[in-house]
Amino acid sequence: MGDHIAKGQELAKRAENKLHACCPLFGSNLEDAAELFHKSATSFKLAKSWDKAASLFVKSAKCHLKLDSKYDAANAYVDAAHCYKKTSTSGAISCLNKAVTIFTEIGRHIMAAKYSKEIGELYELDQDIEHARSYYERAAELFEIGDAATSVIQCKVKVAQFCAQLQQYQKAIKIYEDIARQSLDSNLLKYGVRGHLLNSGLCQLVQGDFVAITNSLERYQDLDLTFSRTREYKFLADLSASIDEGDVEKFTRVVKEFNSITPLESWKSTLLLRVKDAMKVKEMEDDDLT
Amino acid sequence: MFGSKKSPLKVAKPSSVESWTNPFDSNDEGMDTKKYSSSRKTSSERALTTLGVNTNPFDDGTDANKKSSSTLYGFQSANWNKYKNDFRDSGGLENQSVQELESYAVYKAEETTNSVTNCLKIAENIREEATQTLVTLHQQGEQITRSHHVAADIDHDLTRGEKLLGSLGGLFSKTWKPKKTRAITGPVIVGDDPVRRKGNHLEQREKLGLTSAPKGQSKLRSPPQEPTNAFEKVEVEKNKQDDALSDLSDLLGELKGMAVDMGSEIERHNKALNHLYDDVDELNFRVIGANQRGRRLLGK
């Protein structure tokens, strides 16, 4: 461990000397400095000195930018971000952002999308849903430019989920329905349609417009003729009926029954809790009236 | 929020519903809506899981092995043990009273229901995983195509490089022509299997009216009345089993379709990879030739 640090410091010193050398006649100093910074960063990485390694990767990236080798600069920023991930999320996000900008500039859209998605994941871990959504959205756009349809769908699914969590239900519904329509055209993706339609239906339920829910269920059946035979359809239909009847206990029983076979993700549970709370409020109002 | 009117007269609920604990009625009522839980498990969630604390408000906390419904019928664990070893300790089946045998029949029916439900749960999990696998396969197919496009781009750039290498050299040097064994084809687009596409498809079957369940029919989920005698209890369990087996049958049919689709997709990938391999091999051969030419020029 100690020798890695010593080696790293030695290489860093040499890199700094190359950078501030007065006479750049003998060879390309910037190129050498970039390489030495990279080697130094790798040594610190081996010593698990993450912050130091990250800062040296950033220096290497700056040297590459001066040399106009943007691809190498972007990769150095990515390396820096992966070191920062261990200590500082904000540092990692900052470096990845720079990498995304460079990759976009040089037309490496899929690489840019990949790291944009990574930023989204970091924000998601930090529970910053708003930022996570915007970066996943950006990733989806970049994947679309790069012609990676499946990755576009995966990112859009996350965007829709975040929209639902942020109570932007109409947007979430639109995304889920679009994805379902797209997926039906593929022999491989058609099996995921029922899941997307379920998510869309749950967003409809939270809005609480019974007519809209009924219309949506009919529309989903027309969209995917096999949907009416699925457990997801029955689940949505039963939930819809229990909401219409204002029967909280039936609603709970239906959810529990579905959950016993297919465990619900936490965000779906949150949506259903919102529906239940609204039903309880409605029930109280009705009781007050009688 | 919900515009529907609710009549003040409430229909009496079956006792089973009354006894059933509401998974929502917990501390979640005053939940802070500003904090949103991510789909990934946080460290605290993981800790809760390991401690055996349930984070999902809909989970009733019963294991698959625990017979939840048997408590409704008032069976004691002592009876369970008796039933489990088929009355071996108490003189065998022949020496039991009718009441004991009725209870035993109910117990066995419940046990079967639980087994079928567990099978359904496992099948659902498999389906979930298979769906993810299909998405990954689709992604992989796209990546193969993209890689092949890149190979075609490399071919284009290499051709320009070869022209430059050919024009280099002394005035009297022999003109260099790169060796090419075959042309780079680029990605060969193979569509979905037409047989699968046109014929044996669930939607086509639905249109032809070949499927069993009528459109838009939802199973009656609320239990009609609490069963009174053993015969009724067994009938209720049989109905549950029928429903679960019907769902299981549909699921297995779908899993078969998924397996076929996986197979045909992997076959397509193999063909695409063969084409890619041929092109990359040709590119490799040409790069070696270009390197040799470069070395020769530098050696002069």
HADDOCK unambig.tbl for C-alpha pairs under 7 A between the chains (distance, minus, plus):
assign (segid A and resid 124 and name CA) (segid B and resid 38 and name CA) 6.37 0.50 0.50
assign (segid A and resid 127 and name CA) (segid B and resid 36 and name CA) 6.51 0.50 0.50
assign (segid A and resid 127 and name CA) (segid B and resid 37 and name CA) 6.83 0.50 0.50
assign (segid A and resid 127 and name CA) (segid B and resid 38 and name CA) 6.55 0.50 0.50
assign (segid A and resid 148 and name CA) (segid B and resid 142 and name CA) 6.63 0.50 0.50
assign (segid A and resid 150 and name CA) (segid B and resid 138 and name CA) 6.81 0.50 0.50
assign (segid A and resid 150 and name CA) (segid B and resid 139 and name CA) 5.54 0.50 0.50
assign (segid A and resid 165 and name CA) (segid B and resid 36 and name CA) 6.66 0.50 0.50
assign (segid A and resid 188 and name CA) (segid B and resid 134 and name CA) 5.44 0.50 0.50
assign (segid A and resid 188 and name CA) (segid B and resid 135 and name CA) 6.57 0.50 0.50
assign (segid A and resid 188 and name CA) (segid B and resid 138 and name CA) 6.58 0.50 0.50
assign (segid A and resid 188 and name CA) (segid B and resid 261 and name CA) 6.72 0.50 0.50
assign (segid A and resid 189 and name CA) (segid B and resid 134 and name CA) 6.80 0.50 0.50
assign (segid A and resid 189 and name CA) (segid B and resid 135 and name CA) 6.10 0.50 0.50
assign (segid A and resid 191 and name CA) (segid B and resid 131 and name CA) 6.10 0.50 0.50
assign (segid A and resid 192 and name CA) (segid B and resid 131 and name CA) 6.19 0.50 0.50
assign (segid A and resid 208 and name CA) (segid B and resid 1 and name CA) 5.78 0.50 0.50
assign (segid A and resid 208 and name CA) (segid B and resid 2 and name CA) 5.21 0.50 0.50
assign (segid A and resid 209 and name CA) (segid B and resid 2 and name CA) 6.47 0.50 0.50
assign (segid A and resid 225 and name CA) (segid B and resid 203 and name CA) 5.78 0.50 0.50
assign (segid A and resid 225 and name CA) (segid B and resid 206 and name CA) 6.69 0.50 0.50
assign (segid A and resid 226 and name CA) (segid B and resid 202 and name CA) 6.76 0.50 0.50
assign (segid A and resid 226 and name CA) (segid B and resid 203 and name CA) 6.27 0.50 0.50
assign (segid A and resid 228 and name CA) (segid B and resid 215 and name CA) 5.76 0.50 0.50
assign (segid A and resid 228 and name CA) (segid B and resid 216 and name CA) 5.20 0.50 0.50
assign (segid A and resid 229 and name CA) (segid B and resid 213 and name CA) 6.44 0.50 0.50
assign (segid A and resid 234 and name CA) (segid B and resid 218 and name CA) 5.24 0.50 0.50
assign (segid A and resid 237 and name CA) (segid B and resid 218 and name CA) 6.92 0.50 0.50
assign (segid A and resid 244 and name CA) (segid B and resid 4 and name CA) 5.72 0.50 0.50
assign (segid A and resid 245 and name CA) (segid B and resid 6 and name CA) 6.30 0.50 0.50
assign (segid A and resid 246 and name CA) (segid B and resid 6 and name CA) 6.16 0.50 0.50
assign (segid A and resid 252 and name CA) (segid B and resid 22 and name CA) 6.89 0.50 0.50
assign (segid A and resid 256 and name CA) (segid B and resid 58 and name CA) 5.48 0.50 0.50
assign (segid A and resid 256 and name CA) (segid B and resid 59 and name CA) 6.91 0.50 0.50
assign (segid A and resid 259 and name CA) (segid B and resid 58 and name CA) 6.56 0.50 0.50
assign (segid A and resid 259 and name CA) (segid B and resid 59 and name CA) 6.97 0.50 0.50
assign (segid A and resid 261 and name CA) (segid B and resid 121 and name CA) 4.94 0.50 0.50
assign (segid A and resid 262 and name CA) (segid B and resid 124 and name CA) 6.96 0.50 0.50
assign (segid A and resid 265 and name CA) (segid B and resid 39 and name CA) 6.74 0.50 0.50
assign (segid A and resid 266 and name CA) (segid B and resid 37 and name CA) 6.79 0.50 0.50
assign (segid A and resid 266 and name CA) (segid B and resid 39 and name CA) 6.47 0.50 0.50
assign (segid A and resid 266 and name CA) (segid B and resid 56 and name CA) 6.68 0.50 0.50
assign (segid A and resid 267 and name CA) (segid B and resid 37 and name CA) 6.59 0.50 0.50
assign (segid A and resid 267 and name CA) (segid B and resid 39 and name CA) 6.90 0.50 0.50
assign (segid A and resid 278 and name CA) (segid B and resid 1 and name CA) 6.73 0.50 0.50
assign (segid A and resid 290 and name CA) (segid B and resid 8 and name CA) 6.69 0.50 0.50
